[in-house]
Amino acid sequence: MTETVFENPYSNLFFDVLARAKEQGASDIHIQPERDGVQVRFRIHGELVRGKWIPEPHKTIFLQEAKRLSHCSIGISGRAQDTRFSLSELALDVRVNLIPSLQGEKLVFRLLDQGRNFSMNTLGLLDDAIAAISNALQSSNGVCLITGPTGSGKTTLLYSALESLDRSGMNIVTIEDPVEYSFPGITQVQVSHRLSFADSLCAILRQDPDVILVGEVRDHETAELCFQAAATGHLVLSTLHANNAVEVIRRLQGLGLSNDTVTSCLRFSSAQRLLQKICSHCSEAITDHNIISKNAEGNFRKRAKGCSRCKNGLTGMVPILEYMKWEDGDLKKPVQSLKELAMNRAAMGEVDTYEALAV
């Protein structure tokens, strides 16, 4: 991956933005041109917060420098661009998207920490969810699907699942768009306009794989190939867009798969969400039983303004995972729904009751 070199005041300003984002634990940076300047914002714990303001006299030069340092083409305007670069000083890989807007070209950076450790035990999932995923990964064949909206931690969960496997005795191959992190001992394939998910999967099946990770099931052809691979003795991990674990089956049927094909090969189906974890030191306890479900009991907490131990009342993200698993030759319905899981986390004082009710 290309390294970025900083050599003038504007490039140093750009580096300062990246350094501050890393220091504050941001997942994304938005460099957004406005009429009278540039607003820099960081996404921290799921929320966009204001960062540095670049006044209008420096707007054009700063945007041009940010574009150049991001390895976007300077000679191209009025068109979207996607690039990547790395910063060894900050141990960051940065994924870049540029899009033209009315006030100028907006850049959004996804920050990928090179030193990040992927482990099932550090995700924050409850023990039963970790056990269910681990059991599914012991299957010699079948399809395991993780669903959820963008930014719900699907890729992190899949990468953590890969980390838990014995790579020395397996041929593990991934098909991704884009490849976010590099894993030793795993063959990772980058999808492009010349190499689709389906084309990659067809080729990989001739490479004697044991486990295949497909970044996303997007269409009938990819879905069919995934389930064919599972039926012929491969374990396939992937993501899908669905609202809950049960809806996965209807979504697959909507992509043209038969009910028999789905139920015979689907080993694990889940839906994940990330909730904002509130600070236990400055949040306020409430016991208003008029705004919580009838079955929920205990002390609930709501977001506070913040203290020295948190950022704006938040201390991170809490994952909740609703899942169906293969048991006794059948898929068992989830014991708890996403809503119930969220309310349980609220009862434990980890998340805001109002946010839990919104799941």
LUMKOL-31475 format. One record per residue (C-alpha): residue number from 1; residue in three letters; x, y, z. Coordinates in Angstrom, 2 decimals. Layout:
% residues N
SITE    nr   rest        xx        yy        zz
SITE   NUM    Ala         X         Y         Z
...
This chain:
% residues 359
SITE    nr   rest        xx        yy        zz
SITE     1    Met      0.00      0.00      0.00
SITE     2    Thr      1.26      3.48     -0.91
SITE     3    Glu      2.87      5.58      1.86
SITE     4    Thr      1.95      9.26      2.18
SITE     5    Val      4.66     11.95      2.61
SITE     6    Phe      3.97     15.29      4.38
SITE     7    Glu      6.05     18.23      3.22
SITE     8    Asn      4.26     21.60      3.66
SITE     9    Pro      1.94     23.41      6.13
SITE    10    Tyr     -1.23     22.11      4.46
SITE    11    Ser     -0.01     18.53      4.36
SITE    12    Asn      1.02     18.88      8.03
SITE    13    Leu     -2.49     20.13      8.78
SITE    14    Phe     -3.88     17.08      7.01
SITE    15    Phe     -1.61     14.81      9.07
SITE    16    Asp     -2.77     16.57     12.25
SITE    17    Val     -6.39     15.77     11.34
SITE    18    Leu     -5.51     12.09     10.91
SITE    19    Ala     -3.50     12.00     14.14
SITE    20    Arg     -6.32     13.59     16.14
SITE    21    Ala     -8.82     11.14     14.67
SITE    22    Lys     -6.62      8.19     15.64
SITE    23    Glu     -6.08      9.59     19.14
SITE    24    Gln     -9.83     10.02     19.70
SITE    25    Gly    -10.69      6.55     18.42
SITE    26    Ala    -12.55      7.71     15.31
SITE    27    Ser    -13.62      5.15     12.73
SITE    28    Asp    -14.16      7.72      9.96
SITE    29    Ile    -13.16     11.26      9.00
SITE    30    His    -15.44     13.54      6.96
SITE    31    Ile    -13.76     16.46      5.16
SITE    32    Gln    -16.81     18.42      4.09
SITE    33    Pro    -16.54     21.63      2.03
SITE    34    Glu    -18.98     24.41      2.96
SITE    35    Arg    -19.57     27.79      1.32
SITE    36    Asp    -17.26     29.61      3.73
SITE    37    Gly    -14.72     26.92      4.59
SITE    38    Val    -14.21     23.21      5.30
SITE    39    Gln    -15.76     21.36      8.24
SITE    40    Val    -13.83     18.33      9.50
SITE    41    Arg    -15.88     15.81     11.47
SITE    42    Phe    -15.00     12.52     13.19
SITE    43    Arg    -17.27      9.52     13.68
SITE    44    Ile    -16.65      8.39     17.26
SITE    45    His    -18.70      5.61     18.86
SITE    46    Gly    -21.19      5.86     16.02
SITE    47    Glu    -21.72      9.64     16.28
SITE    48    Leu    -20.39     12.40     14.03
SITE    49    Val    -18.66     15.07     16.12
SITE    50    Arg    -17.18     18.38     14.98
SITE    51    Gly    -13.42     18.62     14.61
SITE    52    Lys    -11.26     21.30     13.00
SITE    53    Trp    -12.74     24.16     10.96
SITE    54    Ile    -10.70     25.30      7.93
SITE    55    Pro    -11.63     28.92      7.01
SITE    56    Glu    -12.46     29.94      3.44
SITE    57    Pro     -9.05     31.48      2.49
SITE    58    His     -7.46     28.03      2.98
SITE    59    Lys    -10.34     25.95      1.63
SITE    60    Thr     -9.20     25.33     -1.96
SITE    61    Ile     -5.55     24.62     -1.16
SITE    62    Phe     -6.40     22.34      1.77
SITE    63    Leu     -8.89     20.32     -0.31
SITE    64    Gln     -6.39     19.99     -3.14
SITE    65    Glu     -3.67     18.88     -0.71
SITE    66    Ala     -6.01     16.41      1.00
SITE    67    Lys     -6.93     15.04     -2.42
SITE    68    Arg     -3.28     14.70     -3.46
SITE    69    Leu     -2.18     13.08     -0.21
SITE    70    Ser     -5.08     10.64     -0.48
SITE    71    His     -3.70      9.54     -3.86
SITE    72    Cys     -6.81     10.70     -5.69
SITE    73    Ser     -6.22     11.92     -9.25
SITE    74    Ile     -5.69     15.70     -9.16
SITE    75    Gly     -6.54     16.01    -12.83
SITE    76    Ile    -10.00     14.49    -12.42
SITE    77    Ser    -12.96     16.50    -11.09
SITE    78    Gly    -16.70     16.00    -11.14
SITE    79    Arg    -16.34     12.26    -10.67
SITE    80    Ala    -16.27      9.90     -7.68
SITE    81    Gln    -12.95      8.28     -6.78
SITE    82    Asp    -11.85      5.45     -4.47
SITE    83    Thr     -8.26      5.11     -3.24
SITE    84    Arg     -6.19      3.81     -0.33
SITE    85    Phe     -3.00      4.86      1.43
SITE    86    Ser     -1.08      3.97      4.58
SITE    87    Leu      0.59      5.89      7.40
SITE    88    Ser      3.30      3.92      9.17
SITE    89    Glu      3.75      6.78     11.70
SITE    90    Leu      0.18      6.25     12.93
SITE    91    Ala     -0.03      2.51     12.11
SITE    92    Leu     -3.04      3.25      9.91
SITE    93    Asp     -4.36      2.07      6.58
SITE    94    Val     -6.86      4.57      5.18
SITE    95    Arg     -9.64      3.84      2.70
SITE    96    Val    -10.74      6.95      0.80
SITE    97    Asn    -13.89      7.92     -1.07
SITE    98    Leu    -14.24     11.25     -2.87
SITE    99    Ile    -17.47     12.60     -4.31
SITE   100    Pro    -18.18     15.98     -5.96
SITE   101    Ser    -20.69     18.22     -4.17
SITE   102    Leu    -22.16     21.67     -4.70
SITE   103    Gln    -19.53     23.31     -2.46
SITE   104    Gly    -16.55     21.24     -3.61
SITE   105    Glu    -15.21     17.71     -3.40
SITE   106    Lys    -16.01     15.90     -0.16
SITE   107    Leu    -13.64     13.22      1.13
SITE   108    Val    -14.50     10.49      3.63
SITE   109    Phe    -11.77      8.34      5.17
SITE   110    Arg    -12.27      4.94      6.81
SITE   111    Leu     -9.47      4.42      9.35
SITE   112    Leu     -8.14      0.87      9.64
SITE   113    Asp     -5.84      0.30     12.60
SITE   114    Gln     -2.92     -1.88     11.48
SITE   115    Gly     -2.39     -3.05     15.04
SITE   116    Arg     -5.97     -4.12     15.64
SITE   117    Asn     -6.43     -7.49     17.31
SITE   118    Phe     -9.39     -9.56     16.11
SITE   119    Ser    -10.64    -11.95     18.77
SITE   120    Met    -14.07    -13.39     19.53
SITE   121    Asn    -13.46    -12.78     23.24
SITE   122    Thr    -12.84     -9.03     22.87
SITE   123    Leu    -15.90     -8.18     20.76
SITE   124    Gly    -18.17     -7.66     23.76
SITE   125    Leu    -20.64    -10.39     22.75
SITE   126    Leu    -22.38    -12.46     25.39
SITE   127    Asp    -20.99    -15.93     26.08
SITE   128    Asp    -23.92    -17.78     24.50
SITE   129    Ala    -23.48    -15.89     21.21
SITE   130    Ile    -19.74    -16.66     21.12
SITE   131    Ala    -20.46    -20.34     21.83
SITE   132    Ala    -23.08    -20.47     19.05
SITE   133    Ile    -20.70    -18.94     16.48
SITE   134    Ser    -17.83    -21.20     17.59
SITE   135    Asn    -20.00    -24.28     17.24
SITE   136    Ala    -21.08    -23.22     13.74
SITE   137    Leu    -17.43    -22.77     12.74
SITE   138    Gln    -16.75    -26.39     13.68
SITE   139    Ser    -19.02    -27.54     10.84
SITE   140    Ser    -17.19    -29.14      7.92
SITE   141    Asn    -19.71    -27.61      5.50
SITE   142    Gly    -22.62    -25.20      5.34
SITE   143    Val    -23.29    -21.47      5.17
SITE   144    Cys    -22.97    -19.04      8.11
SITE   145    Leu    -24.52    -15.60      7.50
SITE   146    Ile    -24.11    -12.35      9.46
SITE   147    Thr    -26.65     -9.61      8.73
SITE   148    Gly    -27.02     -6.01      9.80
SITE   149    Pro    -26.86     -2.45      8.48
SITE   150    Thr    -23.65     -0.72      7.41
SITE   151    Gly    -21.42     -0.08     10.41
SITE   152    Ser    -22.93     -2.80     12.60
SITE   153    Gly    -19.69     -4.76     12.95
SITE   154    Lys    -20.36     -7.56     10.45
SITE   155    Thr    -16.85     -7.52      8.95
SITE   156    Thr    -15.24     -7.35     12.40
SITE   157    Leu    -17.22    -10.40     13.49
SITE   158    Leu    -16.25    -12.33     10.34
SITE   159    Tyr    -12.56    -11.43     10.73
SITE   160    Ser    -12.67    -12.51     14.37
SITE   161    Ala    -14.23    -15.79     13.27
SITE   162    Leu    -11.36    -16.33     10.82
SITE   163    Glu     -8.83    -15.57     13.56
SITE   164    Ser    -10.33    -18.36     15.69
SITE   165    Leu     -9.73    -21.01     13.00
SITE   166    Asp     -6.63    -23.21     12.74
SITE   167    Arg     -5.11    -21.71      9.60
SITE   168    Ser     -2.12    -24.07      9.57
SITE   169    Gly     -4.28    -27.05      8.65
SITE   170    Met     -6.80    -25.29      6.41
SITE   171    Asn     -6.95    -23.57      3.05
SITE   172    Ile     -8.91    -20.40      3.84
SITE   173    Val     -9.80    -17.98      1.05
SITE   174    Thr    -11.65    -14.65      1.22
SITE   175    Ile    -13.39    -12.65     -1.53
SITE   176    Glu    -13.78     -9.03     -0.43
SITE   177    Asp    -14.77     -5.61     -1.75
SITE   178    Pro    -12.59     -4.08     -0.51
SITE   179    Val     -9.98     -6.08      1.42
SITE   180    Glu     -9.71     -4.12      4.69
SITE   181    Tyr     -7.15     -6.08      6.74
SITE   182    Ser     -4.41     -8.49      5.69
SITE   183    Phe     -4.17    -11.87      7.43
SITE   184    Pro     -1.10    -14.13      7.21
SITE   185    Gly     -1.86    -17.66      6.08
SITE   186    Ile     -5.08    -16.65      4.30
SITE   187    Thr     -5.54    -16.06      0.57
SITE   188    Gln     -7.46    -12.77      0.10
SITE   189    Val     -8.99    -11.84     -3.25
SITE   190    Gln     -9.99     -8.26     -4.12
SITE   191    Val    -13.17     -7.91     -6.18
SITE   192    Ser    -12.97     -5.49     -9.12
SITE   193    His    -14.94     -4.53    -12.21
SITE   194    Arg    -13.06     -7.31    -14.00
SITE   195    Leu    -13.48     -9.92    -11.24
SITE   196    Ser    -16.90    -10.19     -9.56
SITE   197    Phe    -17.85    -12.11     -6.40
SITE   198    Ala    -19.38    -14.86     -8.55
SITE   199    Asp    -16.36    -15.10    -10.89
SITE   200    Ser    -13.97    -15.24     -7.92
SITE   201    Leu    -16.05    -17.89     -6.18
SITE   202    Cys    -16.15    -20.09     -9.30
SITE   203    Ala    -12.34    -19.93     -9.55
SITE   204    Ile    -11.77    -20.47     -5.82
SITE   205    Leu    -13.82    -23.67     -5.82
SITE   206    Arg    -11.11    -25.16     -8.07
SITE   207    Gln     -8.40    -24.19     -5.52
SITE   208    Asp     -9.24    -26.90     -2.95
SITE   209    Pro    -10.61    -24.55     -0.24
SITE   210    Asp    -11.79    -25.61      3.21
SITE   211    Val    -13.29    -22.29      4.31
SITE   212    Ile    -14.47    -19.48      2.02
SITE   213    Leu    -15.37    -15.98      3.20
SITE   214    Val    -17.52    -14.06      0.71
SITE   215    Gly    -17.75    -10.38      1.61
SITE   216    Glu    -21.44    -10.06      0.72
SITE   217    Val    -24.19    -12.09     -0.93
SITE   218    Arg    -25.58     -9.52     -3.36
SITE   219    Asp    -27.35    -11.44     -6.12
SITE   220    His    -28.82    -14.79     -7.21
SITE   221    Glu    -25.62    -16.05     -8.83
SITE   222    Thr    -23.47    -15.44     -5.73
SITE   223    Ala    -26.12    -16.90     -3.40
SITE   224    Glu    -26.48    -20.01     -5.54
SITE   225    Leu    -22.72    -20.54     -5.74
SITE   226    Cys    -22.34    -20.13     -1.95
SITE   227    Phe    -24.93    -22.79     -1.25
SITE   228    Gln    -23.56    -25.08     -3.96
SITE   229    Ala    -20.13    -24.76     -2.33
SITE   230    Ala    -21.67    -25.62      1.05
SITE   231    Ala    -23.47    -28.63     -0.41
SITE   232    Thr    -20.18    -29.96     -1.83
SITE   233    Gly    -18.31    -29.89      1.47
SITE   234    His    -17.13    -26.33      2.07
SITE   235    Leu    -17.78    -23.95      4.97
SITE   236    Val    -18.89    -20.57      3.63
SITE   237    Leu    -19.03    -17.36      5.72
SITE   238    Ser    -20.72    -14.25      4.38
SITE   239    Thr    -22.94    -11.24      5.04
SITE   240    Leu    -26.40    -10.38      3.78
SITE   241    His    -28.77     -7.44      4.11
SITE   242    Ala    -31.75     -8.46      6.26
SITE   243    Asn    -33.51     -6.96      9.28
SITE   244    Asn    -33.26    -10.01     11.55
SITE   245    Ala    -32.03    -13.59     11.71
SITE   246    Val    -35.33    -15.15     10.59
SITE   247    Glu    -35.69    -12.79      7.63
SITE   248    Val    -32.45    -14.21      6.20
SITE   249    Ile    -34.42    -17.21      4.92
SITE   250    Arg    -36.98    -15.02      3.14
SITE   251    Arg    -34.19    -12.87      1.72
SITE   252    Leu    -32.42    -15.93      0.28
SITE   253    Gln    -35.67    -17.20     -1.16
SITE   254    Gly    -36.13    -13.77     -2.73
SITE   255    Leu    -32.75    -14.26     -4.41
SITE   256    Gly    -34.10    -17.41     -6.05
SITE   257    Leu    -33.00    -20.20     -3.69
SITE   258    Ser    -35.45    -22.97     -2.80
SITE   259    Asn    -36.53    -23.49      0.80
SITE   260    Asp    -34.96    -26.98      0.80
SITE   261    Thr    -31.61    -25.59     -0.37
SITE   262    Val    -31.60    -22.90      2.32
SITE   263    Thr    -32.67    -25.05      5.25
SITE   264    Ser    -30.37    -27.96      4.35
SITE   265    Cys    -27.20    -25.82      4.08
SITE   266    Leu    -27.71    -22.83      6.39
SITE   267    Arg    -25.82    -23.56      9.62
SITE   268    Phe    -25.98    -20.17     11.31
SITE   269    Ser    -28.03    -17.03     10.70
SITE   270    Ser    -27.64    -13.87     12.75
SITE   271    Ala    -28.48    -10.18     12.92
SITE   272    Gln    -26.11     -7.77     14.67
SITE   273    Arg    -26.41     -4.21     15.90
SITE   274    Leu    -24.00     -1.90     17.73
SITE   275    Leu    -25.35      0.23     20.60
SITE   276    Gln    -23.56      3.16     22.18
SITE   277    Lys    -22.11      2.18     25.55
SITE   278    Ile    -22.77      4.90     28.10
SITE   279    Cys    -20.41      5.96     30.85
SITE   280    Ser    -21.36      4.46     34.21
SITE   281    His    -19.64      7.32     36.05
SITE   282    Cys    -21.59     10.28     34.69
SITE   283    Ser    -24.82      8.75     33.36
SITE   284    Glu    -28.02      9.14     35.33
SITE   285    Ala    -30.02      6.19     36.68
SITE   286    Ile    -33.75      6.19     35.87
SITE   287    Thr    -36.61      3.89     36.83
SITE   288    Asp    -39.45      5.17     34.66
SITE   289    His    -41.38      1.96     33.97
SITE   290    Asn    -43.74      3.80     31.64
SITE   291    Ile    -41.10      3.84     28.90
SITE   292    Ile    -39.75      0.29     29.14
SITE   293    Ser    -41.13     -3.10     28.19
SITE   294    Lys    -43.25     -4.91     30.78
SITE   295    Asn    -40.74     -7.73     31.20
SITE   296    Ala    -37.73     -5.48     31.82
SITE   297    Glu    -36.73     -4.83     35.43
SITE   298    Gly    -33.97     -3.04     37.27
SITE   299    Asn    -32.19      0.27     37.02
SITE   300    Phe    -31.88      1.91     33.63
SITE   301    Arg    -29.51      4.66     32.63
SITE   302    Lys    -29.60      7.50     30.19
SITE   303    Arg    -26.87      9.41     28.42
SITE   304    Ala    -24.96     12.09     30.33
SITE   305    Lys    -22.96     15.13     29.19
SITE   306    Gly    -19.60     13.48     29.77
SITE   307    Cys    -16.73     13.40     32.23
SITE   308    Ser    -12.97     12.85     32.34
SITE   309    Arg    -13.44      9.09     31.88
SITE   310    Cys    -15.51      9.22     28.67
SITE   311    Lys    -16.18     11.12     25.45
SITE   312    Asn    -19.49     12.98     25.57
SITE   313    Gly    -20.97     10.37     27.90
SITE   314    Leu    -19.91      7.39     25.76
SITE   315    Thr    -17.20      4.79     26.35
SITE   316    Gly    -17.50      2.62     23.23
SITE   317    Met    -19.96      0.34     21.47
SITE   318    Val    -21.86     -2.73     22.69
SITE   319    Pro    -22.74     -5.46     20.15
SITE   320    Ile    -25.98     -7.43     20.36
SITE   321    Leu    -26.45    -10.58     18.28
SITE   322    Glu    -29.73    -12.35     17.53
SITE   323    Tyr    -29.09    -15.77     16.00
SITE   324    Met    -30.56    -19.00     14.66
SITE   325    Lys    -28.39    -22.12     14.82
SITE   326    Trp    -28.49    -25.60     13.31
SITE   327    Glu    -29.57    -28.11     15.95
SITE   328    Asp    -31.00    -31.64     15.65
SITE   329    Gly    -31.28    -31.30     11.89
SITE   330    Asp    -33.18    -28.02     11.98
SITE   331    Leu    -32.68    -24.27     12.38
SITE   332    Lys    -33.78    -23.17     15.84
SITE   333    Lys    -35.52    -19.80     16.14
SITE   334    Pro    -33.73    -17.09     18.19
SITE   335    Val    -34.24    -17.39     21.94
SITE   336    Gln    -34.09    -13.60     22.23
SITE   337    Ser    -34.85    -10.92     19.67
SITE   338    Leu    -32.65     -7.88     19.02
SITE   339    Lys    -35.14     -5.75     20.95
SITE   340    Glu    -34.99     -8.06     23.98
SITE   341    Leu    -31.20     -8.22     23.84
SITE   342    Ala    -31.01     -4.42     23.70
SITE   343    Met    -33.36     -4.03     26.66
SITE   344    Asn    -31.31     -6.53     28.66
SITE   345    Arg    -28.19     -4.44     28.02
SITE   346    Ala    -30.13     -1.38     29.16
SITE   347    Ala    -31.15     -3.22     32.33
SITE   348    Met    -27.45     -3.94     32.94
SITE   349    Gly    -26.81     -0.19     32.76
SITE   350    Glu    -24.64     -0.46     29.65
SITE   351    Val    -26.79      1.41     27.12
SITE   352    Asp    -29.37      4.17     27.04
SITE   353    Thr    -32.93      2.88     27.50
SITE   354    Tyr    -34.21      5.13     24.73
SITE   355    Glu    -31.66      3.76     22.27
SITE   356    Ala    -32.52      0.18     23.28
SITE   357    Leu    -36.20      0.83     22.61
SITE   358    Ala    -35.34      2.14     19.14
SITE   359    Val    -33.79     -1.17     17.98
